[in-house]
């Protein structure tokens, strides 16, 4: 049996999980960590709007049935046989974007 020790430091920040349909690929074919995905906005009614490049996605806010805890493993000394984890954040809501992205068209040429 493995025994885990989990601790937290007071008031934890609340993160939001982002769920998208399909795949997200970098334009240059490189790695995604550390790169900007897009702009997240909310309408006056509270609907999340994600703008990625020349596309817009409309989503909804969903409360998770079981919240997630973001854990960071702390280095254990040789005298400590059990692993120690620190809770750094809680995830209680997610933004669900399940529809296909719509293209943003700014200027439509008129027929001559």
Secondary structure, DSSP 8 states (H G I E B T S, - for coil): ---EEEEEEEEEEEEEEEEESS----TTS---TTS---EEEE-TT--EEEEETTEEEE-EEEEEEEEEEEEEEE---TT--SEEEEEEEEEEEEEEE-S--EE---------
